[in-house]
Amino acid sequence: ADYLDNGNNKMAIQQADKLLKKHKDLHCAKVLKAIGLQRTGKQDEAYALAQEVAALEPTDDNSLQALTILYREMHRPELVTKLYEAAVKKVPNSEEYHSHLFMAYARVGEYKKMQQAGMALYKIVPKNPYYFWSVMSLIMQSISAEDENLSKTMFLPLAERMVEKMVKEDKIEAEAEVELYYMILERLEKYKEALDVVRGKLGEKLTSELQSRENKCMAMYKKLHRWPECNALARRLLLKNSDDWQFYITYFDSVFQLIDESWTPPAEEEHSLEGEVHCSIEQAVNFIEERITEESKSSRPLRGPYLAKLELIRRLRHRGCNDEYKLGDPEELMFQYFKKFGDKPCCFTDLKVFVDLLPPSQYTKFIRQLLDVIPLAAAAENEVALPGDIKALQQHLCVVQLSRLLGLYHAMEKKQKLAVVRELMLRYRHGLEFGKSCLKTELQFSDYYCLLAVHLLLDLWLEGEEAAVWQCLTLLEEGLSHSPSNAQFKLLLIRIYCRLGAFEPVSELYSSLDAKHIQHDTIGYLLTRYAGSLGHYAAASQSCNFALRFFHSNQKDTSEYIIQAYKYGAFEKIPEFIAFRNRLNSSLHFAQVRTERMLLDLLLEANISTSLEESIKSMSLSPEEDDIPWKDLRDNRDLTVLFSWDPKDRDISEEHRKLSLEEETLWLRIRSLTLRLVSGLPTLGHTIQPKNSEKTAENGVSSKIDTIRALLQQLEAAVDSGKKFLEQKIQYPVLGPPPTRMAGFFSNGSCQCQTSLFYLVSDIYELDTNGLEDSAEIQERIGNSFKSLVERLTDLFNKCKGDMIEVRDGTLKTHPNLLENLVFFVETISIALWVSSYCDSVLRPFKSNLQKKKKKKKESSVAMPPVFTHFLDYVTELQTLTSNVIDHIKGLEIILTALKLEELSLKDTLLLQEEKKFTKTVQGKVQSSYHHSVQEIGELLKKRLDTIKKLKI
């Protein structure tokens, strides 16, 4: 066992063998040997050995524990349940084995059996937790039941009765048990009863979370529309803590609900269960004013009351009745707020929510007013006035962010914008002085200046200023050198490098972000969208692996979380974990990465290192199966991960999100159908059948061709939907979601090429079933397909020609679309070759039969059917075309190596000396990335050329 713990598996196997020689039937040694075998990649032997021991139904703890570990490593948790079922039969009173059995069921989600196991445990050892495990398993049955009616009429009422029994017998001990009772009542929509539980004696146990009882009461009052109680409770909680924002929202919501219902307090008794109720605007206004007065006496400044006043103004304006309540002018209130909190980074995000209260005509005046109160000092007459400490710097930064948000920078022309960029960078560099003592992991105080400067340059780039994008990269790389853990710099660099077509620097940036856990799903798209499409195949495989490793481990991890939740009685977390797992399993990004990863593997290996058939088998792919949950796809991407200070009309909108999801789904459908069509090729494999076995043909292979024809129709439909979508000519904001590769796929002709290749498969199959005798028409059709395919592929190649990087007026310009086209060309030619080898497998047997006939008749003039010459010509032309592309790529490599970037006279003499150093680095990175892309594409094409040479019938 020690050897296994230290990872020395071979020694562990040897030691186990020694033991087994002496004691033939030592179960535990066998299992430990099996673990060693499993870890050295001998899965089948390990499994056989484990089953030998399991068949003996061991009951010793060591063997059971060891087998559990082994089955877990094999990802076969269902075998653990069998193991403990047998152990419990032999040792029926063991608390330990029963609880292991319960947890084994929990791992595989067998809720009904969990319920039974929980009750069995309770009978042996009457402890409350076991009883409630059983109750929770009933709730899980209700959650997972397809039929909602069943869960409301059977599972939940049963769970409720079980808890009530314990309540009546006064056996409720722990907080978790009360939580569980509340959860059942809430799911049964018995809100009144749930409220009574929380407010009653049982509710006193709810102590582990702050305000747990109050929050639960509030939730029930809202469900029951008991606005007086909502209001009174929120008021009471705000008197305790006037900084708790959620209760301000509830307070306002309830006041306006009560006003709309014209509610009046009863004359005699209490206003409500929770005490006094406010039901008029006057009361609300006074209440907020009182909070502000109170705040001025408090030892530390609180933001809540001031923001609540702005929120009230906003709501009153919305109702068209602001002016009669003298709450003050929003502009003045925001100015006062800035004076109080301007030196805090949160000041900007607080005010951002309320800027629409300002009239646009006041924007410039408002910003000037803020600037006037910041203590800035200029060294000389015409120099920029700079802050003297961090507080002043924060205040100034807040104003700059607000200026951007109010659109003041967007309205400027080019000269002004460039002047602002210069000023921001000067302030950025000056601000670095305050952060000299910062650790590597801390951000510099002035980082946002640099980011804002980059945003202004991005505006200029989008307006057609080519040099601006290089300046963006230069400033970001400089920023990163001072603040190496600033994620915003890295994310923006990733986006810009990708837009320029350079993937190489991106992998390193992404891995330095050190994305954790769920981030592989939320921000992974930044990497995987460009990985394969820019020709960095090795890096693409790696980035897909990152993401897939997370998705696959999520399955295993979630089971562990659920088990911990049972152990510690955190019942309300269990449905959350299950929902989390489902959300990840139906993640759009997960489906995309799975599909692209398989296409990539086929592209790199199929018919090169292994046959297409073996590759597809190892991925267990089949054309009939579709494992993507189309109806439930969840878009978990975080599209606002890049900071943006853009005004609403330029920022990413709900509409953009919807369109992006639609586009991603359409593109995924096209890719997934392509993959399934390719996986159908080996299933059509040529089988020589005796004449009398037509029956089997009908059931076997012929249904395979039907599958392929059906998929082809689906592909046509998906392509049509894609084209319709692109007609809308959607432009996402520059920092919004990146568009898919769909537009390029259609415009460069890859799409037409790939579809006609799959139609060719159908024709070849027909030729195969009809034979050569009476198939002149099919043969001619196939001949024409070959011709048009070569023309289309040549067209596609022509769209890859041109300089990938060119120097124009002293500025670099990259053409990422040429690179993307080249990548599509490689993929299309690979599909063409897979289809050709299918043609080859059909035509070869025909040819050998003809040659046999020739020998029998001893004639030299048996006419060769035309399809053979068509095919030969086609293969020869494919070979020539591929050789031409390889030559073209060699040419590109020479050009890319010869590009002397040093000689670029960067026109912008404003560039400082240290900036020039970064510019050189940036351009070097882009050049090297293109060079590597082209190299990898060339290497792959050479391997493909070798496979073409084998295709001579």
CORRA-V402797 format. One record per residue. N is the residue number from 1. PHI is phi in whole degrees, -180 to 180 (none if undefined). Layout:
n=N phi=PHI
n=N phi=PHI
This chain:
n=1 phi=none
n=2 phi=-63
n=3 phi=-60
n=4 phi=-63
n=5 phi=-61
n=6 phi=-87
n=7 phi=80
n=8 phi=-93
n=9 phi=-70
n=10 phi=-64
n=11 phi=-62
n=12 phi=-60
n=13 phi=-64
n=14 phi=-62
n=15 phi=-63
n=16 phi=-63
n=17 phi=-61
n=18 phi=-59
n=19 phi=-61
n=20 phi=-69
n=21 phi=-65
n=22 phi=-76
n=23 phi=-118
n=24 phi=-62
n=25 phi=-106
n=26 phi=-77
n=27 phi=-53
n=28 phi=-60
n=29 phi=-62
n=30 phi=-61
n=31 phi=-67
n=32 phi=-63
n=33 phi=-64
n=34 phi=-61
n=35 phi=-63
n=36 phi=-60
n=37 phi=-64
n=38 phi=-57
n=39 phi=-77
n=40 phi=-99
n=41 phi=87
n=42 phi=-99
n=43 phi=-61
n=44 phi=-65
n=45 phi=-63
n=46 phi=-61
n=47 phi=-63
n=48 phi=-60
n=49 phi=-65
n=50 phi=-64
n=51 phi=-66
n=52 phi=-59
n=53 phi=-71
n=54 phi=-61
n=55 phi=-63
n=56 phi=-83
n=57 phi=48
n=58 phi=-70
n=59 phi=-125
n=60 phi=-83
n=61 phi=-57
n=62 phi=-60
n=63 phi=-65
n=64 phi=-63
n=65 phi=-62
n=66 phi=-64
n=67 phi=-64
n=68 phi=-60
n=69 phi=-60
n=70 phi=-62
n=71 phi=-62
n=72 phi=-65
n=73 phi=-68
n=74 phi=-83
n=75 phi=57
n=76 phi=-124
n=77 phi=-62
n=78 phi=-67
n=79 phi=-73
n=80 phi=-65
n=81 phi=-62
n=82 phi=-59
n=83 phi=-59
n=84 phi=-78
n=85 phi=-59
n=86 phi=-66
n=87 phi=-65
n=88 phi=-67
n=89 phi=-62
n=90 phi=-79
n=91 phi=-123
n=92 phi=-66
n=93 phi=-104
n=94 phi=-84
n=95 phi=-62
n=96 phi=-62
n=97 phi=-68
n=98 phi=-63
n=99 phi=-72
n=100 phi=-62
n=101 phi=-65
n=102 phi=-58
n=103 phi=-66
n=104 phi=-65
n=105 phi=-65
n=106 phi=-62
n=107 phi=-64
n=108 phi=-103
n=109 phi=69
n=110 phi=-89
n=111 phi=-67
n=112 phi=-66
n=113 phi=-68
n=114 phi=-63
n=115 phi=-60
n=116 phi=-67
n=117 phi=-63
n=118 phi=-62
n=119 phi=-69
n=120 phi=-60
n=121 phi=-62
n=122 phi=-63
n=123 phi=-68
n=124 phi=-71
n=125 phi=-130
n=126 phi=-72
n=127 phi=-105
n=128 phi=-52
n=129 phi=-52
n=130 phi=-64
n=131 phi=-61
n=132 phi=-78
n=133 phi=-58
n=134 phi=-65
n=135 phi=-62
n=136 phi=-60
n=137 phi=-66
n=138 phi=-66
n=139 phi=-61
n=140 phi=-65
n=141 phi=-64
n=142 phi=-69
n=143 phi=-69
n=144 phi=-87
n=145 phi=-68
n=146 phi=-65
n=147 phi=-95
n=148 phi=-63
n=149 phi=-58
n=150 phi=-61
n=151 phi=-70
n=152 phi=-79
n=153 phi=-101
n=154 phi=-117
n=155 phi=-65
n=156 phi=-66
n=157 phi=-59
n=158 phi=-64
n=159 phi=-61
n=160 phi=-61
n=161 phi=-62
n=162 phi=-62
n=163 phi=-71
n=164 phi=-58
n=165 phi=-57
n=166 phi=-67
n=167 phi=-63
n=168 phi=-61
n=169 phi=-84
n=170 phi=56
n=171 phi=-107
n=172 phi=-72
n=173 phi=-114
n=174 phi=-109
n=175 phi=-59
n=176 phi=-57
n=177 phi=-72
n=178 phi=-68
n=179 phi=-53
n=180 phi=-65
n=181 phi=-61
n=182 phi=-60
n=183 phi=-62
n=184 phi=-65
n=185 phi=-63
n=186 phi=-64
n=187 phi=-69
n=188 phi=-84
n=189 phi=61
n=190 phi=-93
n=191 phi=-68
n=192 phi=-62
n=193 phi=-65
n=194 phi=-61
n=195 phi=-62
n=196 phi=-62
n=197 phi=-62
n=198 phi=-67
n=199 phi=-81
n=200 phi=-85
n=201 phi=-64
n=202 phi=-63
n=203 phi=-61
n=204 phi=-64
n=205 phi=-77
n=206 phi=-79
n=207 phi=-124
n=208 phi=-73
n=209 phi=-103
n=210 phi=-62
n=211 phi=54
n=212 phi=-60
n=213 phi=-64
n=214 phi=-60
n=215 phi=-63
n=216 phi=-67
n=217 phi=-58
n=218 phi=-59
n=219 phi=-60
n=220 phi=-71
n=221 phi=-58
n=222 phi=-65
n=223 phi=-61
n=224 phi=-88
n=225 phi=55
n=226 phi=-93
n=227 phi=-65
n=228 phi=-57
n=229 phi=-65
n=230 phi=-53
n=231 phi=-65
n=232 phi=-64
n=233 phi=-68
n=234 phi=-62
n=235 phi=-60
n=236 phi=-64
n=237 phi=-69
n=238 phi=-72
n=239 phi=-66
n=240 phi=-73
n=241 phi=-140
n=242 phi=-84
n=243 phi=-113
n=244 phi=-90
n=245 phi=-63
n=246 phi=-59
n=247 phi=-78
n=248 phi=-62
n=249 phi=-61
n=250 phi=-62
n=251 phi=-60
n=252 phi=-65
n=253 phi=-53
n=254 phi=-72
n=255 phi=-57
n=256 phi=-71
n=257 phi=-61
n=258 phi=-65
n=259 phi=-65
n=260 phi=-66
n=261 phi=-91
n=262 phi=46
n=263 phi=-77
n=264 phi=-127
n=265 phi=-70
n=266 phi=-65
n=267 phi=-70
n=268 phi=-86
n=269 phi=-82
n=270 phi=-56
n=271 phi=-58
n=272 phi=-160
n=273 phi=-56
n=274 phi=-102
n=275 phi=105
n=276 phi=-63
n=277 phi=-120
n=278 phi=-98
n=279 phi=-132
n=280 phi=-141
n=281 phi=-65
n=282 phi=-56
n=283 phi=-62
n=284 phi=-63
n=285 phi=-61
n=286 phi=-62
n=287 phi=-59
n=288 phi=-67
n=289 phi=-59
n=290 phi=-62
n=291 phi=-60
n=292 phi=-69
n=293 phi=-61
n=294 phi=-58
n=295 phi=-59
n=296 phi=-63
n=297 phi=-90
n=298 phi=-77
n=299 phi=-71
n=300 phi=-119
n=301 phi=-67
n=302 phi=-112
n=303 phi=-83
n=304 phi=-48
n=305 phi=-59
n=306 phi=-68
n=307 phi=-69
n=308 phi=-62
n=309 phi=-64
n=310 phi=-64
n=311 phi=-62
n=312 phi=-65
n=313 phi=-59
n=314 phi=-61
n=315 phi=-67
n=316 phi=-67
n=317 phi=-59
n=318 phi=-59
n=319 phi=-89
n=320 phi=74
n=321 phi=-139
n=322 phi=-82
n=323 phi=-68
n=324 phi=-74
n=325 phi=-104
n=326 phi=-78
n=327 phi=-91
n=328 phi=101
n=329 phi=-93
n=330 phi=-53
n=331 phi=-61
n=332 phi=-65
n=333 phi=-64
n=334 phi=-68
n=335 phi=-63
n=336 phi=-63
n=337 phi=-62
n=338 phi=-63
n=339 phi=-61
n=340 phi=-81
n=341 phi=-121
n=342 phi=-60
n=343 phi=-88
n=344 phi=-102
n=345 phi=-58
n=346 phi=-78
n=347 phi=-57
n=348 phi=-62
n=349 phi=-67
n=350 phi=-65
n=351 phi=-77
n=352 phi=-51
n=353 phi=-66
n=354 phi=-109
n=355 phi=-63
n=356 phi=-72
n=357 phi=-79
n=358 phi=-87
n=359 phi=-76
n=360 phi=-52
n=361 phi=-66
n=362 phi=-95
n=363 phi=-52
n=364 phi=-62
n=365 phi=-61
n=366 phi=-61
n=367 phi=-63
n=368 phi=-63
n=369 phi=-59
n=370 phi=-66
n=371 phi=-61
n=372 phi=-63
n=373 phi=-96
n=374 phi=-90
n=375 phi=-76
n=376 phi=-117
n=377 phi=-131
n=378 phi=-98
n=379 phi=-73
n=380 phi=-140
n=381 phi=-47
n=382 phi=-93
n=383 phi=-90
n=384 phi=-69
n=385 phi=-78
n=386 phi=-113
n=387 phi=-75
n=388 phi=-97
n=389 phi=-149
n=390 phi=-65
n=391 phi=-61
n=392 phi=-64
n=393 phi=-62
n=394 phi=-61
n=395 phi=-62
n=396 phi=-65
n=397 phi=-59
n=398 phi=-60
n=399 phi=-66
n=400 phi=-63
n=401 phi=-64
n=402 phi=-65
n=403 phi=-61
n=404 phi=-66
n=405 phi=-64
n=406 phi=-83
n=407 phi=82
n=408 phi=-68
n=409 phi=-76
n=410 phi=-65
n=411 phi=-78
n=412 phi=-74
n=413 phi=-95
n=414 phi=-52
n=415 phi=-59
n=416 phi=-62
n=417 phi=-59
n=418 phi=-63
n=419 phi=-64
n=420 phi=-64
n=421 phi=-57
n=422 phi=-58
n=423 phi=-64
n=424 phi=-63
n=425 phi=-69
n=426 phi=-63
n=427 phi=-66
n=428 phi=-60
n=429 phi=-68
n=430 phi=-65
n=431 phi=-66
n=432 phi=-62
n=433 phi=-58
n=434 phi=-73
n=435 phi=-108
n=436 phi=-60
n=437 phi=-90
n=438 phi=-64
n=439 phi=-76
n=440 phi=-56
n=441 phi=-85
n=442 phi=-94
n=443 phi=-86
n=444 phi=-74
n=445 phi=-63
n=446 phi=-100
n=447 phi=-54
n=448 phi=-63
n=449 phi=-57
n=450 phi=-63
n=451 phi=-61
n=452 phi=-65
n=453 phi=-61
n=454 phi=-64
n=455 phi=-61
n=456 phi=-65
n=457 phi=-66
n=458 phi=-61
n=459 phi=-56
n=460 phi=-63
n=461 phi=-62
n=462 phi=-67
n=463 phi=-85
n=464 phi=104
n=465 phi=-89
n=466 phi=-63
n=467 phi=-67
n=468 phi=-60
n=469 phi=-67
n=470 phi=-70
n=471 phi=-67
n=472 phi=-55
n=473 phi=-63
n=474 phi=-58
n=475 phi=-66
n=476 phi=-66
n=477 phi=-65
n=478 phi=-64
n=479 phi=-59
n=480 phi=-67
n=481 phi=-68
n=482 phi=-91
n=483 phi=-135
n=484 phi=-65
n=485 phi=-112
n=486 phi=-79
n=487 phi=-65
n=488 phi=-64
n=489 phi=-59
n=490 phi=-65
n=491 phi=-62
n=492 phi=-69
n=493 phi=-60
n=494 phi=-58
n=495 phi=-62
n=496 phi=-74
n=497 phi=-57
n=498 phi=-64
n=499 phi=-65
n=500 phi=-86
n=501 phi=90
n=502 phi=-107
n=503 phi=-94
n=504 phi=-58
n=505 phi=-66
n=506 phi=-72
n=507 phi=-59
n=508 phi=-67
n=509 phi=-61
n=510 phi=-65
n=511 phi=-70
n=512 phi=-75
n=513 phi=-69
n=514 phi=56
n=515 phi=-61
n=516 phi=-110
n=517 phi=48
n=518 phi=-64
n=519 phi=-64
n=520 phi=-61
n=521 phi=-91
n=522 phi=-82
n=523 phi=-117
n=524 phi=-58
n=525 phi=-61
n=526 phi=-61
n=527 phi=-92
n=528 phi=-70
n=529 phi=-63
n=530 phi=-104
n=531 phi=-54
n=532 phi=-75
n=533 phi=-76
n=534 phi=-109
n=535 phi=82
n=536 phi=-94
n=537 phi=-65
n=538 phi=-64
n=539 phi=-65
n=540 phi=-65
n=541 phi=-59
n=542 phi=-66
n=543 phi=-69
n=544 phi=-65
n=545 phi=-62
n=546 phi=-51
n=547 phi=-66
n=548 phi=-65
n=549 phi=-59
n=550 phi=-64
n=551 phi=-63
n=552 phi=-72
n=553 phi=-73
n=554 phi=-56
n=555 phi=-55
n=556 phi=-68
n=557 phi=-61
n=558 phi=-60
n=559 phi=-58
n=560 phi=-66
n=561 phi=-61
n=562 phi=-63
n=563 phi=-64
n=564 phi=-62
n=565 phi=-62
n=566 phi=-64
n=567 phi=-59
n=568 phi=-100
n=569 phi=68
n=570 phi=-88
n=571 phi=-64
n=572 phi=-67
n=573 phi=-81
n=574 phi=-63
n=575 phi=-60
n=576 phi=-67
n=577 phi=-62
n=578 phi=-65
n=579 phi=-63
n=580 phi=-62
n=581 phi=-63
n=582 phi=-64
n=583 phi=-64
n=584 phi=-73
n=585 phi=-67
n=586 phi=-102
n=587 phi=-70
n=588 phi=-59
n=589 phi=-64
n=590 phi=-61
n=591 phi=-63
n=592 phi=-65
n=593 phi=-66
n=594 phi=-58
n=595 phi=-65
n=596 phi=-65
n=597 phi=-63
n=598 phi=-69
n=599 phi=-62
n=600 phi=-65
n=601 phi=-61
n=602 phi=-63
n=603 phi=-60
n=604 phi=-87
n=605 phi=-122
n=606 phi=-60
n=607 phi=66
n=608 phi=-111
n=609 phi=-95
n=610 phi=-134
n=611 phi=-74
n=612 phi=-56
n=613 phi=-61
n=614 phi=-65
n=615 phi=-58
n=616 phi=-68
n=617 phi=-65
n=618 phi=-67
n=619 phi=-92
n=620 phi=41
n=621 phi=-97
n=622 phi=-145
n=623 phi=-63
n=624 phi=-75
n=625 phi=-93
n=626 phi=-127
n=627 phi=-100
n=628 phi=-95
n=629 phi=-79
n=630 phi=-54
n=631 phi=-69
n=632 phi=-107
n=633 phi=-53
n=634 phi=-112
n=635 phi=-91
n=636 phi=-96
n=637 phi=-67
n=638 phi=-95
n=639 phi=-88
n=640 phi=-112
n=641 phi=-69
n=642 phi=-88
n=643 phi=-60
n=644 phi=-144
n=645 phi=-112
n=646 phi=-76
n=647 phi=-63
n=648 phi=-51
n=649 phi=-70
n=650 phi=-106
n=651 phi=-84
n=652 phi=-73
n=653 phi=-110
n=654 phi=-57
n=655 phi=-60
n=656 phi=-59
n=657 phi=-60
n=658 phi=-61
n=659 phi=-64
n=660 phi=-64
n=661 phi=-63
n=662 phi=-63
n=663 phi=-65
n=664 phi=-61
n=665 phi=-68
n=666 phi=-62
n=667 phi=-66
n=668 phi=-62
n=669 phi=-64
n=670 phi=-62
n=671 phi=-67
n=672 phi=-69
n=673 phi=-68
n=674 phi=-60
n=675 phi=-61
n=676 phi=-68
n=677 phi=-64
n=678 phi=-62
n=679 phi=-69
n=680 phi=-82
n=681 phi=-59
n=682 phi=-65
n=683 phi=-72
n=684 phi=-87
n=685 phi=-35
n=686 phi=-72
n=687 phi=-120
n=688 phi=-78
n=689 phi=-118
n=690 phi=-62
n=691 phi=-53
n=692 phi=-84
n=693 phi=-105
n=694 phi=-67
n=695 phi=-54
n=696 phi=-63
n=697 phi=-60
n=698 phi=-61
n=699 phi=-83
n=700 phi=-83
n=701 phi=-68
n=702 phi=-64
n=703 phi=-70
n=704 phi=-65
n=705 phi=-69
n=706 phi=-62
n=707 phi=-57
n=708 phi=-66
n=709 phi=-66
n=710 phi=-66
n=711 phi=-63
n=712 phi=-62
n=713 phi=-64
n=714 phi=-63
n=715 phi=-64
n=716 phi=-57
n=717 phi=-64
n=718 phi=-64
n=719 phi=-65
n=720 phi=-61
n=721 phi=-60
n=722 phi=-61
n=723 phi=-65
n=724 phi=-60
n=725 phi=-62
n=726 phi=-71
n=727 phi=-62
n=728 phi=-71
n=729 phi=47
n=730 phi=-81
n=731 phi=-114
n=732 phi=-83
n=733 phi=-58
n=734 phi=-61
n=735 phi=-99
n=736 phi=-80
n=737 phi=-68
n=738 phi=-71
n=739 phi=-68
n=740 phi=-79
n=741 phi=-87
n=742 phi=-61
n=743 phi=-60
n=744 phi=-63
n=745 phi=-59
n=746 phi=-78
n=747 phi=-73
n=748 phi=-89
n=749 phi=94
n=750 phi=-59
n=751 phi=-60
n=752 phi=-61
n=753 phi=-59
n=754 phi=-67
n=755 phi=-66
n=756 phi=-68
n=757 phi=-64
n=758 phi=-72
n=759 phi=-66
n=760 phi=-61
n=761 phi=-57
n=762 phi=-62
n=763 phi=-66
n=764 phi=-61
n=765 phi=-61
n=766 phi=-64
n=767 phi=-61
n=768 phi=-61
n=769 phi=-79
n=770 phi=-86
n=771 phi=81
n=772 phi=-88
n=773 phi=-60
n=774 phi=-108
n=775 phi=-125
n=776 phi=-56
n=777 phi=-66
n=778 phi=-62
n=779 phi=-61
n=780 phi=-66
n=781 phi=-61
n=782 phi=-64
n=783 phi=-57
n=784 phi=-64
n=785 phi=-60
n=786 phi=-56
n=787 phi=-61
n=788 phi=-69
n=789 phi=-64
n=790 phi=-62
n=791 phi=-62
n=792 phi=-65
n=793 phi=-65
n=794 phi=-66
n=795 phi=-58
n=796 phi=-61
n=797 phi=-64
n=798 phi=-62
n=799 phi=-78
n=800 phi=-98
n=801 phi=-81
n=802 phi=125
n=803 phi=-79
n=804 phi=-73
n=805 phi=-128
n=806 phi=-130
n=807 phi=-105
n=808 phi=-127
n=809 phi=47
n=810 phi=72
n=811 phi=-120
n=812 phi=-77
n=813 phi=-133
n=814 phi=-102
n=815 phi=-123
n=816 phi=-61
n=817 phi=-64
n=818 phi=-66
n=819 phi=-67
n=820 phi=-62
n=821 phi=-62
n=822 phi=-64
n=823 phi=-65
n=824 phi=-64
n=825 phi=-61
n=826 phi=-61
n=827 phi=-66
n=828 phi=-67
n=829 phi=-68
n=830 phi=-66
n=831 phi=-63
n=832 phi=-59
n=833 phi=-72
n=834 phi=-64
n=835 phi=-67
n=836 phi=-63
n=837 phi=-72
n=838 phi=-67
n=839 phi=-56
n=840 phi=-58
n=841 phi=-67
n=842 phi=-82
n=843 phi=-80
n=844 phi=-54
n=845 phi=-60
n=846 phi=-59
n=847 phi=-66
n=848 phi=-66
n=849 phi=-63
n=850 phi=-61
n=851 phi=-66
n=852 phi=-62
n=853 phi=-60
n=854 phi=-54
n=855 phi=-64
n=856 phi=-63
n=857 phi=-81
n=858 phi=51
n=859 phi=-108
n=860 phi=-99
n=861 phi=-109
n=862 phi=-72
n=863 phi=-69
n=864 phi=-82
n=865 phi=-60
n=866 phi=-61
n=867 phi=-60
n=868 phi=-66
n=869 phi=-66
n=870 phi=-54
n=871 phi=-66
n=872 phi=-62
n=873 phi=-59
n=874 phi=-61
n=875 phi=-64
n=876 phi=-62
n=877 phi=-67
n=878 phi=-60
n=879 phi=-63
n=880 phi=-61
n=881 phi=-59
n=882 phi=-64
n=883 phi=-61
n=884 phi=-62
n=885 phi=-65
n=886 phi=-62
n=887 phi=-62
n=888 phi=-59
n=889 phi=-67
n=890 phi=-58
n=891 phi=-59
n=892 phi=-60
n=893 phi=-60
n=894 phi=-63
n=895 phi=-61
n=896 phi=-66
n=897 phi=-73
n=898 phi=-80
n=899 phi=-58
n=900 phi=-94
n=901 phi=-72
n=902 phi=-59
n=903 phi=-80
n=904 phi=-65
n=905 phi=-80
n=906 phi=-67
n=907 phi=-57
n=908 phi=-70
n=909 phi=-70
n=910 phi=-67
n=911 phi=-60
n=912 phi=-77
n=913 phi=-59
n=914 phi=-69
n=915 phi=-68
n=916 phi=-59
n=917 phi=-59
n=918 phi=-70
n=919 phi=-60
n=920 phi=-61
n=921 phi=-58
n=922 phi=-62
n=923 phi=-67
n=924 phi=-61
n=925 phi=-63
n=926 phi=-66
n=927 phi=-62
n=928 phi=-65
n=929 phi=-65
n=930 phi=-62
n=931 phi=-61
n=932 phi=-68
n=933 phi=-55
n=934 phi=-63
n=935 phi=-62
n=936 phi=-63
n=937 phi=-64
n=938 phi=-61
n=939 phi=-57
n=940 phi=-65
n=941 phi=-65
n=942 phi=-62
n=943 phi=-64
n=944 phi=-66
n=945 phi=-61
n=946 phi=-60
n=947 phi=-71
n=948 phi=-65
n=949 phi=-62
n=950 phi=-80
n=951 phi=-86
n=952 phi=-110
n=953 phi=-70
